[in-house]
């Protein structure tokens, strides 16, 4: 049985992986949070590697407080970069394949073409720069690795844009939301299922080099944050007016990419996966949340 160590198990992706694990008998999982595994400690990493002896590591841990990172640089660097280097070193030593989750923020390009993995990186802000630093440290190691860059993640679990809109939409008559950032909302359950599919493909192949490197993954389609909110309200029949603003007017502490639409040609070709459009996945997540409220 393939053994998978998961970091960041209480986050959005980690929680979706836990939900899938209960119905998946082809993998043995060990889910870890900060209380079980300190990814900023090489000793802690080495200990859990020797105890569990995994075949794969899914690094779902990240410092994702984009605005807070602007003043909490040390911790953002520690979790998004230094810890990745420590994990990579342990994976190399123990022959563990490293599945690392990264971000559309590493691109930050002014273009209207879907972003390919081989495009230049021009990260702006501490969060974006530390995510790219983590990628570079992993790539510089001798570990077998696959980086999955994704965008605009939301989930049935945790805190995210979808849940915030559901809460505010029911209590406010009007919301003002940015409309000049274009990207694709991505359902964490779809990311989790895709990563497990990728692991299955890697395990079944004798030519594993094709599966190393960086791959974009998001749901299909594109929208902006204001229309994303409108779609949530439409599906849930919430009466709340959405007014549009610009990134400049919103004036968040950290820079945001204006364009985050990812080209998924490579991941579809190499791993033979199908991708849901963002509206279909959003409806699925909202259905789950609605059923939970009824329970």
Order of alpha helices (4+ residues) and beta strands (2+ residues): beta-alpha-beta-alpha-beta-alpha-alpha-beta-alpha-beta-beta-alpha-beta-beta-beta-alpha-beta-beta-alpha-beta-alpha-alpha-alpha
